[in-house]
Amino acid sequence: MLSLMIPARISSALGLIALAAPQTARGEVDFAHEVVPLLQKHCVECHGGDESKGGFSLNDRGIFLDADVVELGKPQDSYLIELLRTDFEDERMPPPKKQADPLPEEEIRVFERWIAAGLPWEPGFSFAGDRYEAPLKPRRPELPAGPADAHPIDLLLGKWFEENGVEPPHPLDDSAFLRRVSFDLIGLPPTPEELAEFLSDDSPDKRQSAIHDLLGRHTDYADHWLTFWNDLLRNAYDGTGFITGGRTRITGWLYGALHTNRPYDEFVRELVAPGKEARGFIDGIQWRGEVNSSQTKAIQFSQNVSQVFLGINMKCASCHDSFVDQWKLEDAYSLAAIYSNEPLELHRCDKPTGEKALARWIYPELGDIDASAPRDERLKQLADLIVHPENGRTARTIVNRLWQRLMGRGIVDPVDAMDTEPWNVDLLDYLATRLVDEDYDLKAILELIVTSEIYQSRSVNVAEESKQGEFRGPVMKRLTAEQFVDAVSRVTGSWPQAPKGGKKGPQTLEVVAKARGLGKWEGPVRASLRGLDAFQAALGRPNRDQVVSTRPDLLSTLEAIHLANGPEFASMLREGAAALLATKKPADELVDHVYLAALGRRPDEGEKAVAVGMLGEGTAEEGLADFLWTVFVQPEFFYIQ
């Protein structure tokens, strides 16, 4: 419990309470005049508003009670009083570093009287403070005035830059642009031949043409974006602890949806009210043995559907009323009851309450669920409500995810906290309404973003963006594990091939071949289609036991070890060196090829001299592998500039 100046909103509320507060009888407690000042003085800084240190918040009475720190009517049995009176400084509240001595006895007695009286609380009073309320319905913003051929995103951001006094970033050169857009749309760097052709093209619309061509490479597109959706939908789970058969992959359905660019509203419907092929997402993980009540399959459904499609965090609300937003325990269980075939009893902090959950939609103004209908019908009703024309939240959530993936930072950030105020409301709403106008075509939104001047601008680093606290341009992005592995294969020409039988790791390649319209598997195996190995795990690929919407930005110690001398990476370098040597190119041509393929540029004189020297006379495989290592561990390779 710590000191804090009381927020203006709370001060105003206290003034109103004071005007209406009745006289209290001797022995009773005056919440407004006795309790609130003490909570404000000692507790709110760490346990009020957005703060909930130790998992304890006192924003309202219900949340306070959820923490099990008081026994109503029994101050002598209450953990709160024990913490106030204890002689152990490591446990005492407020902590000694904030207040050297324990609370005065007269203040502790106020808390005792408050608990003895049953924890009276002024109705509607909260320490949460003012919160942004995210809109539900769609909104079509008016674009700022500008030239007729101006890009709508640039019009919106031009106004924002001017109003916020931010200098727009400079444009990217052609080479950096092609490398960025190739990695972003298909997960691969351009080949030296593709780069040369692009640089030699003098047509004014060559960037638009390159974007169109990349989005038209349906197989490369699906191979790349499979990673994004595998993370988000918990597909291709590679962990342990589940009951055999308790996690069904949806790879065949998912790959087919990406390969054919299925409209997003249909995509969502088929995941929420699925047939057999797509059912693995809503069924979640059946864990071995007993689990916390907030990890049952029905609650996983509630958490995953709300997080993935609506950007809502129902994980806190699956245990107790949320500390940080409006979602309640009842909301989480109401969504869970739509999925469950059995009556669901609410558990608060893993303790049964005796209350039964009723299948219900969390935005009743759009309609509701018929709780008496069979489960499959309830799921169809839910799917209809999630993609309801008046539910702007679904479109906002997915366009925000795409913006974050391309630009390095969401318009709402973090992307799973869509109750947070966007830094540019008009931009978010424009992209969301544009998605609906484009009949939910995700490729159309990707094309819209990457054709803007702001996307085609020089990136800023994460530290600069964070320091400024405002949007300044695209943020430099690191390659995903899959992009890194595929890029190494692309540069060297050494790709893993499917073994006989068509399987590579735990995923079946036949289902992907079928989704591509092929009778059998052909060609190399991209990293997204292979199982999780130690190297990819070190590079940040998750095992997908939970929804993952963003991966770590920072280099870990484990990652550095694997890049320095990990056996998997060393094997890739040896195989890559052997493949390059098989081309019979002279040393200087090999060096040029690697720089162009990996970095999108030729080496300067110093770099080339060092590289040729590493290869040695006769271009030894070991020397070439060492040279490849020096290129692949450079930040210039590791990051999308």
N, C-alpha and C positions, 0 to 999 in steps of 0.2 A: 504494500500500500504506500503510495507516494503522493507528494504534493503536486498540485496543478492549479493554474488559474482557471476558474470555471468559464466555459464557453458562454458567449453572449446569449445564445438561444436558451441555455439553462438558466442564466440569470433572469431573463424575462419570465421564464416559466415559474421560477421561484417567487418572483414578484406577484404573479397572479395567484399562486398558492397562498402566499401570505395574506392577500386581501380576503381570501375565502376561508382561511384556516379556522376551524372552530377551536374554542378553548379546550385544552385537554385536562382531564382529571388527574389528580395526584397519582403518581405511579405509572401513568400511561406515557407514551412517547409521541412527540410531535415530529413526524417524518420530515416536514419541510424545514423546520427551524432547528431541529437537533441532529437528525441523522444525515440529511443531505450535506450540510456543511462539513461534517466529519468525513463522509465518503469523498467529497470533493477535495478536501485537504490532504487526505492520506492515501486514497485508493485509485482515483479515476485515471491518473496518469498511466498506470500500468494495466488497469483492468476496465477501462471505459472507452467509449468511442470505438476506434478500430483496433485498440490494443486489448489483448487477452493473454497476458503472460501466464505461463503455467497452465494454459487451457482454461483460465477463469475469467469470466466477464460479468460485470454487474450492471450492464446496460438497462435491463428491466427486471422486474421481480421474477418472472418465469425463468429467465436465464440464470439469475442468482440462485434460485432454488435447484436448478438442474445440476449445479456444481456440488451439491451434497456437503456444503460446508456449515450448514446450520440444521439443527433439529428444532422445528417450530415448537415454541412453548418451553423449550428446555435449553437455556443458554449454557447450563453446566455440562451438557453433553455435546455441545457444538464445537466443531473443529475450528471455526473462526475464532472463538474465544480462546481456545487452546493456543492458537498461533499468536494471539495478541499478548498472552500472559507468559509464554514459555521463556525459560532462561537460556535456551539454546539459540545463540545468535544466528546460526545458519538457517534456522527454521522461522525465527520471529518475523512478524509483520507489524509495522513497516520494517524493511530490512535495515540493519544498522548503518549501511553506507548512505542511506537517505535520512535516517533519523537515529542518532546515537543512542538515545534512551528509549525504553518502552513507552507506549502511550500512557498518559496520565490516567490514574485510576478512575477519575470522574468521566473520562471519555469512554473507557472500556465499559463502565456501567451503563452508558447510553446504549451501546450495542447490545448489552445483556437485556435491558428493558425492551429494546426493539424486538429481539428474538422471542422474549417471553410473551410479548403482545401478539405474536403471530406474523411478524415481519410486515406491518402495515405499509402500504405504498400508494402514493397519489395516483389515481387512474390516469393512464396516458403519459405519465412522466417517464423520461428515458435519458440516460447519459450518452446515448448514441450520437446525438448532434444531428445536424442537417445532412441529408444524404441525397445524392443524385438519383432521380427516379427515371430509369430507362423507359422510353416510350414503347408501346406495344405495336400500335398500328403503323402502316407504312406512311412515309412522308416524302413528297416529291419537292426537293428544293429548287429554287429558281437559280439558273446559272448566271454568274456575273456577265456584264456586257464585255464584248471583245470581238475580234475578227470572226467572220463567218466560218473560216476554216480552222479556228483555234480548237485545240483538244479540250474537251470538257473538264478533264482532271486538272489540266494546267490552268484553266480559267479559275477553278475553285482554289487551287493552291497559290496562284498568283495573287489573288485577293488576300489569302491568309499570310503569305510572306510580307505583303505590304503592311497589313494591319499589325503584324508582330515584329516588324523591323528586322526581318531575317533576310540575308543576302542569298538568293537562290544559287544552288551549286552549278558549276560549269559542266558543259556536256562531255560525254564520253567520246573517245575516238572510236573509229570503226572496229579496230581489233578488239578492244576491251568490251565494246557493245556485243559483238558476236559471241565472245566467250561467255559473257554474263547471261545472255538470253538463251544460249544453247544449254548451259547448265540448268537454268531455271525451268525451261520448258520440257527438255528431254533428258536431263541429268547427265549429259556428256559434253566434253569440250569439242569444238569443231576440229576436223582433221586439217592438216596443213593444206590439202588441196581445196577444201571448202573455204578456208580462210583466204587463200590466194585468189580464188574466184570472186569472193565477196569484195576484197580490197581493190580488185581491178575493175569492178563494176562502177560506172560513172552515173548510172541512172538515179534520179532524185528519190525514187520510191524503193530503193534496194533494201532498206531496213524493213519496211512493211512487207516486202516480198519474202525476206528471210524469215520473218515471224510467221507468215502464212505457211511457208514450206515446213517449218518446224512443227507447227500445230497439226499439219497434215500427215506427219509421220506417226501414224496411229500406234504402231507397235512400240516405238521408242517412247512415245508419250505415256502409254499404259505401263511399260516397264518402270519408268521413272516415278509416276504419280502413285503407283502401287505402294511405294514406301510411305508416302504421306497418309494414305488411307489405312494401310496396315497398322500404323501407329495409332491413328485416331479411333479405329474400330476394334482394336485389340485382336487383330487377325494374326494368324501364324504365331500363336503363343509358344514360346520356347522354354518356359520355366518348368518347375516341378511343384508337387503339392496338390495337384488336382486328381480327382477320381478318373480312372481310365474311361475314355469316351465322354468325359464331361465337358469337352471344349471342341466344338465342331468348326473346322475352317470354312471360310466363305471365299477362298481364293478364286475358284472358277467363276462364281457369280460376279465378284468384285472386278476381276480382270476384264471380263466381258463388258461390264458397265463402263469401264474406263476406255476400252478399245473402241466402243461404239459411241462414246460420249453421251451416255444416257442423261436426259434432262434431270436436273437436280431434284425437282419435286417428285418425279418417279423414283429416283434413286432413294430418297428418304422414305417414301411410302413402302418400297420393297424391303427396306431394312427394319422398319417399325412393325409392319404387318407382313411378315415374310412368308415365302414358300420354303420348300425344303433347302434349296441351295444357299439362301441368304440367312437362314435361321440362327447361325452360330453367334451373330452379334448380340441379339436380345437375350439369348440363353445364357450368356456369360460363362463364368467358371464355376464348376461344382467342386468345391474344395474338399480335401480329405479330412474327415473328422469334424469336430465341432468348431464353429467359427463365431465371431462376434455377430450379433444380430444385424449390424449394419453391413455385413458382407454376404448375406444370403442372395440367392439368384434373383429374387424379386427386387431386393433393394439395389443390387447391381444394375438391374434394368432401369430403375428410377434414376440412379446416378448417371449412368452412361448416356441414356437418351437425352436427359436434360443438359448434360455437359456438351456432348458432341453437336447436337442440333440447335440448342438454344443458348449455349454459353453460360449456363447456370451451374453454380456449385451446390449440388444437393448432398455432398458428402458430410458437411457440418450438420445440415438439417436431418440427416439420417440417424443422428445420435441425439440431437437436441435442437431447439430453435437456434438458428444461425446467429452468431455474434456480429456478423459484418454486413448482412443484407436482410431482406424482408422475409426470406423463406423459413417456414416453420416445419417442425417434425411432422405435422399432419400433412403438409404438402408432399414431402418425400414419400410418405407411406401411401398417400392417395394415388400417386403415379405407380408405385409398386403394386398396388391392389389391382390396377388395370391388367397387369401381367399375371398375377398369381391366380392359380386355380383353387387355392385354399383360403379361408378367412385369415386375414393378417392382424395380429395383435401388435399395437404400437409398443415399442420398447424405447424408453428414455434413458440414455446413458447405459444401455444394455440391460435395463431392468424393465420387466413387463409392467404395463400401466393398467391392464384390464380393458382398455378401449380397443375397438375394432376399427380398422381402416376401411373407408368407403372409396371405391374406384371413382376418381374425380379428376378433371382437367384443371390445371393450375391457373388458367386464364378463363374463368367462366363467362366473361363478356363475349367470348367468341363461340360459345356453345359448351356442351358438357358430354360426359360419357354416360351411357345407360349401364349402370352398375349391375343390373339384372341380366344383361345380355351375356352370351357365351364369350369365352376369352378371345377367340379369333375375331369376333365382331367388335369387341371392345378395342382391340388393337387397331382394327381398320378405322374405327371412329377417332382414335388418338392420332393415327397417321393423317387423317383428313384435317384435324385441328392444327397439327404442326405445320402443314403446308396451306393452311387456310389463307385466302386472299387478304384478309385483314390482319394476319399475323406477320408483321414486318420483322419480328425478331429472328425468324429462321433465315431469311435472306441476309439480314445484317450480319449474322454470325458467320455464315460461310464466306461472304465477300471480305469480311475482316480477316478471316484465316488466310485467304488467298493473298490479300495485300501484305500481311505479315510475312508470308512465305517468299514473296517477291521482293519486298522492300526492307525486310529485316526487323520491322517493328509494326505492331498493329495500330490501326486507327483507335481501337480500344485495346489497351494493353494492361495486363495480360489478356490473351485472346479468350480465355475461359472465364473471364470476369465481365460479361457483357452488361452488368449492372453498373459498371464504372463509366464515368463520363468520357466520351470520345474527345480527342484533341481537335477534331474537325467534324462536327455533327453533319454539316452539309455534304462533305465528301462521303461519309459512311452512308447517308441516306441516298445519295445519288447512285452509288454503286449498287445498293440493295434494290432500288426501283429499276435500275438498268437490267439487273439480272432477271427480274420478272418480265420486263419488256422483251428481253431476248429469249423468252420461253425457257428460262432456267438453264441456259447453255453456259456451263462453266468455262469452256474454251473461249467463248465470246468475252467473258470478263477478264480472263488472262490476257487476251489480245488487247482489250481496251487499256489495261494497265501498262503493258509493255510497249505500247505504241505512244505513250505519253512522253513528253520531254523530261518530266521529273524522273521517270524510271530510267531514261537514257542519260542520266546525269552521273557525275562522279560520286562515289560513295564517301560517307564519313565513317570514322571508326566508332565503335561502341562507346568508348570512353568519352569522345567528343560529344556524342549524342546525349549521353547520360549527364555529362557536366552541364550542358546547356539546358537540359530539361525541356526541350522543345524539338519539334520536327525540323530538321535541317537538310534532309535529303535521304536517299537510300543508305541503309546501314550495311557496312561490310559484313558478309555472311561467310561462315566457314562451310566447307563441303560436309555433307552428311557422310556417314560411314560408307553407304552404298555408292555415293558419288565418287568418293576417294578411290575405292576399289575399282570401280568401273573406269575411272579416268586413267588409272595406272594400266589397266588392260588395253584401253584405247590407244594410249601413247606407244606402248610396246608391241601391240598386236598379238599379245598372248592372252587369250580368253579361255576360261574354263569351259569345257564341253560336257554335255549331259552324258552320263555313263549309260551303258546298255541297260535297257529296262525303263529308261526315261525318267529316272528319279535323281534328284540332287538334293541331299539333305532331306528334311521332313516334308517338303512340298512336292506335290506331284505335278510334273511338267506337262503331262498329257492334258490336264484340265486347262492349262494356259494355251497349249497348242489348239485345242478345240475352240477356245474363245477367240483365237486369232483366225479361225476358219481353216485350220490345217488338220490333216489326218494324223500327223505325227510331229514330234518335236524337231525343229530345225534350227541350226545356228548356235551361237554362243549363249551362255547362261549369265544374264545380268545378276548383280548382287541381290537385288530385291527378290529374285526367284530362288535364292539359295538360303539354306538354313543359317542360323546364327552361329558364328564361330568366335573364338577368343579374340581375334584381331578386330572384327567388326564390333564386338562388345566393347573393347577398349576404346574404339573410336566413337562410342556413344549410341550404338544401336541398342534399343531396349529389348527386353524379353517379352514385353507387351502383356504383363499381368494386369496392367491398368491402362487407362486412356493416356496417351502421350500426344500433346499438341505442339510442344516445342522441345527441342533437344538442347543439351548444355552448350553454351557458347565458349566456355573456357577450356583450355587444354588441361587434362588431368595428369597426375604422375603416372598412372597406369598407361595412359595413352603414350606419354613420352617414352616409357620403357619399351613398349611394343614397337614404336617407330625407330628407336635406337638399335635394338637388337632382338626384336621378337622373331620367332621362327617362321610364322606365317608370312610376315612382310619380307623376310630374307628370301623365302622360297619364291615369292612373287617377283622379286628383283632378279633372282637367278634365271627364272623362266622367261622373264621379259628380256633380259640380256641375250639369252640364247635365241629368242625369236627375232630380235633386231639383227644379231650377227648373221642369221640365215638370209637376210636381205642382201648381203654382200656389198653393202654400201661402204664407201671409204669413211674414215673416222670423222672428217670434218662434216660430211653430209649427215652422218648419224647425229652429231651434236646439233646441227641446224634442225633436223627433224624433231628431236626430243624437245628443244626449246619452243619450236613452233606449235607442236602438238600439246605440250604441257602448259605453256605460259602465253601462247598466242603472240610471240615475238621471236626475233632472232637474237642470239647472244651477242653481246658487245665483244670487242677485241680481247679484252682481258678474260672474260668468261670463257671465250672459245679456246684461248690458249691453255687455260687451266684444264678445261674439259678434255681437249685432245691429249694433253699430257697424262691425264688419268687413264685414258684408254690404252696408252702405250703402243709400242710397235706391234703391228699385227692385230691390234684391237682384241685384247684378251677379255674373256667373259667376265672375269673377276673385276677388272678395271671398269668395264662398262656397267656392271651392277653397282659398283661404288659411285660412278657418275650419276646413274639414275637415282640413287639414294639422295645425293646432294640436291637434286632438282625437286624431288617429291616432298622433301621436308622443308622446303622454303615456304614462308608465309605467302609468297606470290602464287604458289600452286595451291596451297591449302585453303586459301580464301577466294571468294568470288568478289572481285574488286568492283 
